[in-house]
Amino acid sequence: MSSTPGPSEVATATSAATETKVFGAADPASETIHLSRVLRHNATEYGEQTALRTKSLGIWQDITWAGYLEAAERIAFGLAALGVSAGERVAIQSENRPEWLFTDAATALLRAVIVGLYPTNPAAEIEFLLQDSGARVLIAEDQEQIDKAVAVVDTCPALDWVVYLDSRGLTNYEHPALISIDDLVRRGDALRLEQPDLLKDADAERAPDDLVTLIYTSGTTGPPKGAMITAANVSFAARAFTRSDGMFGPAALNDQDVLLSYLPLSHVAERALSVWGQLISRPVTHFAESIDTVAADLAEVQPTVLFAVPRIWEKIQATVLIKTANATPLKRTIHSLATRWGATIAADRLANDGRHTPRSRVLYGLGWLLDYRSLRRRLGLAKVRHALCGAAPIAPEVLTFFLGIGVPIH
């Protein structure tokens, strides 16, 4: 007797099919996933489908898989025109934006190594990280980051070029190492005419032990240390997010998911979810306008998978308390009642291995009608099917609150 496959089975089958198409392997799980090849595959098979969305002047702009690859290739040729080759380091210091991913992919296309720097790193730390990594090119987002780079470029022997993404405020800046992203792309377009097979030749040399990225520790116990992440490491991490026997279990990422990228891409958790996992499973990644607009962006995007550090979950809960305090007496009364129900729901589920009891199910139904449904929509949690937290301890009462309104945090 046949049965209809569930979402997790479909997601696993889709992931396995993608891997088989890319590598032609009878056992794709035994192969290293080179994500630059996956990007090329996605552009070929799903070229007009939306891969990324970014907001400009209040309007969401779509970037297709074909557009993603084209932007990455143009930057890759541009980096090659600046002298970057396999094994050399390219650093990037920027908030989350599509250009971060384009630069990441461009570096991978050359078999070079990407080094993510936090936008909050001061000049002294930037100097250390650039010196330690031996970065040859630094991609810097705007005037704030360029000021740091210009202050240290002459003390970083390997650093030949500083490329800026946003030219505002830089009209009078003069330094021989400083060029715009548009200039880099123009140089790359010229090189592409001369050496059209450059990326194809680089791809032919790929190996599982290729160094893909350096991810630096925070430096709380001494100078930051660069973790050397290989193609095999990235492959394992990507599968952990995208296969039903991986990190998410049955909630594995799939192409119907919606993500919001706002935590620093310099951190491995955000990279693994919204870059590596996204390439394989093809959910649509949205970029928050800034960390200050995350709450509004959450409500607008309504992600299906949400990873947040404890302070974000705590901030969301605090927002509920603040807005409730300013609500009408009737709404305050309803929310107070629903909150008490939520505590009972959470206690029942915790005592029942996460499953609802008859009492918790009835209370949740009432709470959904009166409070939880509208509350989750306003918070951007209406469609969240898998919520995660990590990187620091989180208060049990925060977990209890979200479990009570139907958002269990893993």
Buried (B, 14 or more C-beta within 10 A) or exposed (E): EEEEEEBBBBBBEBBBEBBBBBBEEEEBEEBBBBBBBBBBBBBEEBBEBBBBBBBEEEEBEEBBBBBBBBBBBBBBBBBBBBEBEBEBBBBBBBBBBBBBBBBBBBBBBBBBBBBBBBBEBEBEBBBBBBBBBBBBBBBBBBBEBBBBBBBBBEEBEEBBBBBBBBBEEBEEBEEEBBBBBEBBBBBBEEBBEEEEEBBEEBBEEBEBEBBBBBBBEEEEEEEBBBEEBBBBBBBBBBBBBBBBEBBBEEBBBBBBBBBBBBBBBBBBBBBBBBBBBBBBBBBBBBBBBEBEEBBEBBBBBBBBBBBBBBEBBBEBBEEBEEBBEEEEEEBEEBBEBBBEBBBBBBBBBBEEEEEBBEEBEEBBEEBBEBBBBEBBEBBBBBBBBBBBBEEEEBEEEBBBBBBBBBBBBE
